[in-house]
Amino acid sequence: MKRADFIKKFAYGGSILLTAPLILSACSGDDDEFVPEPNIPNNLTIDLSSSTYEDLGSIGGYVYEGDILIFRTGDSAYLALSKICTHQSCTVAYDHSNGNILCPCHSSRFTTAGAVINGPATSSLKKYSVQKNGDILTIS
Ligand code: FES
């Protein structure tokens, strides 16, 4: 190997070694928040008489439809939030016994309106409007 080639390869390898820790540190850490946009069709409808949604038949029940968590908080009260945790994208669930939303991955909690109660998540869950007309819920 010629001296000039050795110097070029050494300089190239050295720059990788020097920048690798910066790149790796930017990709690690528990504080990273990734908030993908939930996938929701326009005017999603849920037919409560369908067996697919039988879990919504009782207060405290919940289902997922696409990226949306739909849950029942009262006799005729239904809410919808993004199911994607704003910390690192795990799927959240409705915790009826505590009246809030729990992420099983790192225990972030959110109100039923989507606001953060405790982290590590720092951003709210996206909330959707739910209209009930007979057995049909329309989520937008
Ligand atoms: S992904 Fe970490 S708390 Fe939800």
Residues whose N, C-alpha, C, O or C-beta is under 5 A from the ligand:
A	BS01	FES	C85 H87 Q88 S89 C90 C103 C105 H106 S107 S108 A121
